[in-house]
Amino acid sequence: MISIKGTKNYLVALESVAMTDIVLNMFIFFFISFSLLYTFSETRMSRIEVKLPKASSVIALEGSEKVILAINKKGEYFINDEKVSRGNLKNALKSRIKDNPEIAVMLKVDSSSRFNSVVTALDVINELNIRKISVAAVKGVSK
């Protein structure tokens, strides 16, 4: 029996397998991390914390298009999650409804906000002659 031997000896090293495993684990870690950062970024999430008042009769707002005017407990105004100053509230709301004057405005007011902020918002809505207004509430027994 004749055996033929090659002139080169190959050494199989498992170091390349370990390095590939480390690189893939790092890729998975960074992929998940960046996905979570993107999903829960402040620009994508609503920045407004509004605790809505409770009402016993709540009706869902029907309609295709609406502008959400929110007032938090500090009395800060937000139009569609964008902070608006008190002095600029009228111009900001006017620019949102200029394309569609029949648009509805949903007023989301924190239950512990000052009534003066609500009156200011309603005054601006009245000045702009907006007639479709709804006030957001949570279904429950009011206190």
C-alpha positions in Angstrom: 0.0 0.0 0.0 1.4 3.3 -1.0 0.3 6.5 0.8 0.7 9.9 -0.7 1.4 12.7 1.6 1.1 16.3 0.7 3.9 18.7 1.1 1.9 21.2 3.1 0.5 20.7 6.5 -2.6 22.6 7.3 -3.2 23.8 10.8 -6.8 24.5 11.6 -7.1 27.2 14.2 -10.4 28.0 16.0 -9.3 31.6 16.6 -11.0 32.8 13.4 -14.3 31.2 14.6 -14.0 32.9 17.9 -13.3 36.3 16.3 -16.3 35.8 14.0 -18.5 35.0 17.0 -17.3 38.1 18.8 -18.0 40.3 15.8 -21.5 38.9 15.2 -22.3 39.4 18.9 -21.2 43.0 18.8 -23.2 43.5 15.6 -26.3 42.1 17.3 -25.7 44.3 20.4 -25.3 47.5 18.5 -28.3 46.7 16.2 -30.6 46.2 19.2 -29.2 49.2 21.0 -29.7 51.6 18.0 -33.1 50.1 17.4 -34.2 50.9 20.9 -32.6 54.4 20.8 -34.5 55.1 17.6 -37.8 53.7 18.9 -37.7 55.5 22.2 -36.2 58.8 21.1 -37.8 62.0 22.4 -38.4 63.2 18.9 -40.6 60.1 18.1 -42.4 60.0 21.4 -44.9 62.5 22.6 -43.2 64.9 25.0 -46.5 66.1 26.5 -47.6 64.6 29.8 -51.3 65.4 30.1 -53.5 63.8 32.7 -57.0 64.1 31.2 -60.0 64.8 33.4 -62.6 62.0 33.8 -66.1 62.3 32.4 -69.1 59.9 32.6 -70.2 60.6 29.0 -67.3 60.3 26.5 -67.8 60.2 22.8 -65.1 59.3 20.4 -64.2 62.1 18.0 -65.0 61.2 14.4 -63.4 62.9 11.5 -60.4 62.7 9.3 -58.3 65.6 10.2 -57.8 67.5 13.5 -55.3 69.7 15.2 -54.5 68.7 18.8 -54.0 71.6 21.2 -52.6 70.4 24.5 -52.1 72.2 27.7 -50.0 70.5 30.4 -50.2 71.2 34.1 -47.5 73.9 33.9 -49.8 75.8 31.5 -47.5 75.2 28.5 -49.1 75.0 25.0 -48.4 72.3 22.5 -49.9 72.0 19.0 -49.5 68.5 17.6 -46.6 67.8 20.1 -44.8 71.0 19.2 -44.3 73.5 22.0 -45.7 76.9 21.3 -45.4 80.0 23.4 -48.4 81.8 24.8 -47.8 84.9 22.6 -47.3 82.8 19.5 -50.3 80.5 20.0 -52.6 82.4 17.7 -50.1 82.5 14.8 -49.1 78.9 15.2 -52.8 77.7 15.3 -53.6 79.9 12.3 -50.8 78.4 10.2 -52.1 74.9 11.0 -55.6 75.6 9.9 -54.9 77.9 6.9 -55.1 75.0 4.4 -58.3 73.6 5.8 -60.6 76.1 7.7 -63.1 73.4 8.5 -60.5 71.4 10.5 -61.5 70.3 14.0 -59.5 71.3 17.1 -59.1 68.8 19.9 -58.3 70.4 23.3 -56.4 68.2 25.6 -56.1 69.9 29.0 -54.4 68.5 32.1 -56.8 68.1 34.9 -54.5 70.1 37.3 -53.8 73.0 34.9 -54.9 76.5 35.6 -58.2 77.6 34.1 -56.6 80.8 32.8 -54.6 78.7 30.3 -57.8 77.1 29.0 -59.6 80.4 28.7 -56.6 81.8 26.7 -56.7 78.8 24.3 -60.5 79.1 23.9 -60.2 82.8 23.2 -57.6 82.2 20.5 -59.9 79.4 19.0 -62.8 81.9 19.0 -60.7 84.7 17.4 -59.8 82.3 14.6 -63.5 81.4 14.1 -62.9 77.7 14.7 -66.3 76.1 15.3 -65.4 72.4 15.5 -64.0 72.0 19.0 -63.8 68.9 21.2 -62.4 68.5 24.7 -60.5 65.3 25.4 -61.5 63.3 28.5 -61.1 59.8 29.9 -64.2 57.7 30.5 -64.8 57.3 34.2 -66.7 58.8 37.1 -65.8 62.5 37.6 -64.9 63.6 41.0 
